[in-house]
Amino acid sequence: MAWSRDPDGSGEYPWAMPFPRAVRHLRLGTWDVRVLDQVQVWVDSAGRVHRIQELSDEHLANVVILLRRRAAEILLDYAVGTEMGRFTPRTPLPPMTAGAGKLARNWVMQTPLWDALQAEVRLRADRRRTTTQTLDPTTGAWAVRTENSSYVLDLDRSLAMRLPDEAAGELRRDGAWAVLHAVESVRVGRPMALHLTVTDDPDVEVTIRTTSPVISIHPLTAPPGATPANLVELARAVTRPARGSDPETVHLTQHRTAAFTATAGDVRAMWAALNVLLTRHNATGA
């Protein structure tokens, strides 16, 4: 958690700038409480700006947890900024009475940022309820993801493939097309069964049953003339966001462990010392 309190004066942070411009000047260890008074973005603890619609599900949930658990500190920061005349508040401050924790949580839940976060949570819940729950077992191309694996089913060509998992290591048959004879129970929340020919002998048929239930089903809309390889690329594109092994989908989170908080204190102290040296020597960069 980083604080906006600046008892030494307004020079610590460019409060005179509008929030969308000022937030670009955030230093490690500071934040702008005006983020509570808008509905477009969240600014993480590294000063990076994220559109609320682009937060991962985990990051979105973590911001909500942060606002609830740190509501008292957030309210204090907001009140200090208001009393110093740093900005004009959009969320009226409550009377300071007993039961500050509950009072602060109720106050946080009245801010524009909270409303925007909750609206995004509801929107994503509605999307999940309207996503494909089953697939047509006879036509089309589909990407099916279980908790452990992803599959491409090309029902028009009667082919199936299990996508290689870079994190878990490839199985012998991963990344190779097999002849698909039939599929069973392709429904979200249930295991799936595939009847395949995986050897050179067309008379040898095997049944593969997934050990974990299906968690998502995506129809693959390919252009005319698309090849099986094109379907694989489409399948990777729609299943990748759910793969925790993809470094590009990992975001900094806002609720930290005790060990991280202790380490972050050392980092902030070093950063403060660096700023002192920069100021003393009239330097503009480290």
Secondary structure, 3 states (H helix, E strand, C coil): CCCCCCCCCHHHCCCCCCHHHHHHHCCCCCCCHHHHHCCCEEECCCCCEEEHHHCCHHHHHHHHHHHHHCHHHHHHHHHHHHHCCCCCCCCCCCCCCCCHHHHHHHHHCCCHHHHHHHHHHHHHHHHHHHCCCECCCCCCEEEEEECCCEEEEECCCCEEEECCCCCCCCCCCCCCCEEEEEEECCEECCCCEEEEECCCCCCCCEEEECCCCEEEEEECCCCCCCCHHHHHHHHHHHHHHHCCCCHHHCCCCCCCCHHHHHHHHHHHHHHHHHHHHHHHCCCCCC
